Amino acid sequence: MNTLNQEIAQLLQQTGIEKNDLSWTTQVVLILAILLISYLTTLVFRHLIMPAVRKITARTKATWDDYLFNDKMMTSFCRMIPPIIWYILLPFAFNDQSDYLLQILLKISLICLIITALMLIKCFLDSLYEISSEHEALKNRPLKGIYQMINLVAIGIGVILIISVLIDQNATAILTGLGASAAVLMLIFKDSILGLVAGVQLSANDMLRPGDWITMTKYGADGYVLEVSLTTVKVQNFDKTITTIPPYALVSDSFQNWRGMRESGGRRIKRSLYIDMTTVHFCTPEEVARFTEKGWMTAPTEGSEPPVNLHVFREYALKYISSHPDVNHDLMQMVRQLQPTTEGIPVEVYCFSNTPDWIPYETLQGELFDHLIAMVPEFGLHIFQRPAGTDFQPIEKTNVQS
């Protein structure tokens, strides 16, 4: 600062002004001139340089420069011009006797410069986030939390610099003093630190992306991921409510991600029909002839054991789902018999729809089982169903004569 004052004094002497003998009117005029210079410089930058930069970026084929030199970035940079000019030119307006006031104004200029620099860093990180959101390989990565952590670190450094300016101490000395209270800082910023670590793990292992459908019963989450930030993961449930989950909970606990189902192009159908065991039997000659005529089975060879009607039904169900146009035929298709239970024999239909969308999936599932339920009696089978009160006919009371 002394070197700068000496150079300014020599420059004023060359212009005929003694820096040590500045009157208050001259100081006011010089301060107004400095303010005018800063205003005019900002005006030139805003109305000449910014439009020129816009034209240059508009002509390039790349899109990244459109984000890095957008209006927010240029406006943030424009805000840094006045405090820089104030810090450089304010020593012109003060003599050595008013050095205390000059130091205060210079500190204010430095603080304004630090604050505007932090605003520029935030706009820069926002631009990087927009670029990564448009990039094919990065748009599905949860990078917002990382950008937020970088911004938080920048704010912490800015606060330390502002404190060092106010108390006239070196920033490294303040950092050394903060090192002793690192445990307290870690406790205060515990969630942010855990969120950063979890965000890196989620991104590195590709465990979660914005737009994924996840299910996490512990937190009542069942819907699509809206945002992955430093401290929360927002999930919009199917009832349109919003559930927030700490990022580290997704790493430490278990959750279900349905992205693989969507990427496979199909959605699984896995449902059973419970067949009454008492209706399972060997097919009679009449049933064999009818089933063969309708193409539900091939005619048995002479002397072979007659087929079982449940087997014929399973074969028919497999042919039906294999020929259905809305079933994904590139994925597994199966009709199998499960372990018999007290409620009948489960016949499970296992296949995939050709779309992961919910409404077409439910429509297909309904069509398949509507048809199979209606076809069960054609094979001499019955679906097991617990009897209801209406299934019992009223018993007429008879008078018993004694």
Secondary structure by P-SEA (a helix, b strand, c coil): caaaaaaaaaaaaaaccccccccaaaaaaaaaaaaaaaaaaaaaaaccaaaaaaaaaaacccaaaaaaacaaaaaaaaaaaaaaaaaacccccccccaaaaaaaaaaaaaaaaaaaaaaaaaaaaaaaaaaaaaccccccccaaaaaaaaaaaaaaaaaaaaaaaaacccaaaaaaaaccaaaaaaaaaaaaaaaaaaaaaaaaaccccccbbbbbcccccccccccccccbbbbbccccbbbbbcaaaaaabbbbbaaaaaaacbbbbbbbbbccccccccccaaaaaaaaaaccccccccccccccaaaaaaaaaaaaaaacccccccccccccccccccccccccccccccccccaaaaaaaaaaaaaaaaaccccccccccccccccccbbbbbbccc
